[in-house]
């Protein structure tokens, strides 16, 4: 009797192998994604390394709890369309998460075979491959609700949280209108994340899918100016606030406010608009263009990594990143740091800005730090080293210190909108329900600046809670 070959548990004799990465000298000249696609055989091979463990930590450490072991097994067996169906059952945008999720901190970082020294399964790359193939093969279809419902939901913000909620609601037949201040949907997926991490056609085809499925987009709509929050509430049975957080944290230091000091979001938005072929005056004038400049980026998160790598591609003469802690304690993805170093970025660890020189800026006054005792968060607190100051030359300084919420109650003229002391909206973490009847909130505007995958989870959970409420209302009406 011939036994069928075991398709899984091949991590013992097959090594981890990421998709081929374009050489640094080539990739630093354009904004194309840096990783190639897996070939079918390679995707099967890498998927077959999964140990199919009884307690899948990859799944439990994914905010969406994606059924990763099952779609890895299906891929290894060549059942790719089924793998896609399993993948998209829990994730509205698997091809986006496969590209931009910090897998090293989530699913891959908790892979059992990684803990045993065999190298993690390349979960993110396989996820990307599955869904890209699904698009190519026509398995991704426009939304077609089984029946149309009379209820409507308004969603303020066309980022990942808002779009995930729109997808779930529209599939249930709810009438959905998404309001957004920008001229294209996608939020930070469109204008915040550079193309070398997330090519824009990947986002645009999802926007098109939602529009073709009946989601109505009201773009260039600034709530509080073009439409009042009260009017939007009056139009819909429920409203979801999914605005994200866009207010940049500022540095209060000598020399602040001079030309040459720019916000990360402005810099990245200008660059992404140019990739669409838009006319961008602040870029064309040189203000938000790193070409020919000595660039210093202040910050250690993923936004800072986006800025340094964008600056390289724009033709900066040098790019340095200042971060007040060391490499091991930075919040950004270690994979992104490695990519940036390959492309020529220099990291100045344990370095913090003290002030700025020149008008326009010609340099950053830097003070060196050391790590002391842990602070209230458990991280070692940076301490100043006296007498270690120096000036780092710079023609362009980009602030990437994180984001804070805008003052929505004031901007929208809605004093009853519940916010906490940080300015984020008070809402139930599962349903998104706020203290205002029929008003929900999801994503960063509730959590503070966080990951795209958490926004997707919040949007999906909130949509399910709204559907439950609408169903209960419909049942009550029918019983009368």
Phi, psi and omega in degrees: 000128181268122180276139177293145181293137175291119185281347187239185177061033182266014182295340182291322184244001174240125182277156173301137181213106178287159172303151181300136180256132180298146181300145182304318182297333179276313187288337181285356181262356181211177182251021177285156178300146188271342181259137174284168175280150167295146163281162185303315182297321180291322177297318177298315182299311183291325176295326182291350178284345181300136182275354181052045186294155184294328177241095186283097180296333177301318181288317183290336179265004172269126180306328180273354184052045178302142182279069188297312181303322182292315182284340170291316179297316180297322177295316179299329180273000179080013181262068193288323179295321176295322177299319178296317180299319178293319182296314184280351179295331181245352185227120181293326186228066183296327180291335177281315177298323178299335180269319193243351177296144174280077184302332180294340178257349185243254188297307184292326180293345181243015179294134184299318183288337172295318180294335180267004173092013182260358182086127186298155170294141182279069188298312183299318182293323177292319178301315177300315181298315182302311186283325175299320177295321179300318177296315181297324183272356179081018179281340178273112186251154174301154179293130178225091181300146177295328176207153177271140178251154181281338185289153179229150178231132174261135181239122180261106182119121183255033174277190185299324179293313180295319181290325177296318177295319179300318181298310182297315182294318183291323177298334178273000177092003179288145176279124188236130172237128179252125179254132179213146184286338183269171182272352175227144177284161177125339180059228181293338175298325181272310190250350182257323184265127182293158182296334181290346173257328184210096180297141193289337177293336177294320179284317184297325181289331174290319176302316180296320180299318179294317180296317179295333180275002174107003175285129180266127179252124170251095184268172186053035183245107180264105182297136185096345178238299182277326177221139177276153177298322180297319179296319180295318177301320183292334183281338193234158176285335176207154178230134175249126175266117182223048189283342188073188177235123187238353181282123184279136173291135185256158173258124175262097184211159178306134180091355179299147176095356181279158176301144181102350173259117188232153177279143181303317184295324178293317181297313182290322179297317179299316180296316180292325176297321178298326179294335175276352183087014179287155170279122183233100187301317183291336174281312183296331178284345181101347184298312181253036182231124184275357185305127176073013186245155168274116187251135172238125177251131181253118180141164183227015180264187182294329177295320176299320178296321177298321182290316182294321183285330173293318180300318177302314184289335178279353176096030175297147178284331174204150178224123177234146179242123177262127176221135190283346174251186180267180184300318184294338185252010180280148183280340183287164180294131177296330177296321178292322177299314180298318178298318180297317179297319177301326184274357173111007178283138177254128179259127175256094182286158178052046181224132182228146179287138177252337181173186184228148183247140173091160178210092007291169188300139174237351180186166177246127172283118187248138173242134181280149185235165167225159181269127180256219181287154178299144177269194184295339178274352182094351178273148178294130183278134177289139179237143181290137171263111183299138175078013184257008186294148172205170180250125175263119181297141181201138171259339180217125178243125183248124180271114179234062187259012180102176186234152177234160179286148171286162180278080186297319179304322179283313182299325183261000181061038183233082185297336183276356178294119188281123176232158178264188186291343176270353179093356176280156185284136175282119180208154176296134186288345178262304184276334186082002182295133174259181179287346177275130182300126177077007181248128181237164177213143183218161172077210187298332181291346174256314186277339198086173183306122185215201185267154177302319183296327176291322177297319178299315179300312181300317181297317179294315180297319180296317179299319179296321179295320179294318179299319178298318179294317180296321178295320179295322178294318179295322179294319180296319179296318181295330183281345182286000000 
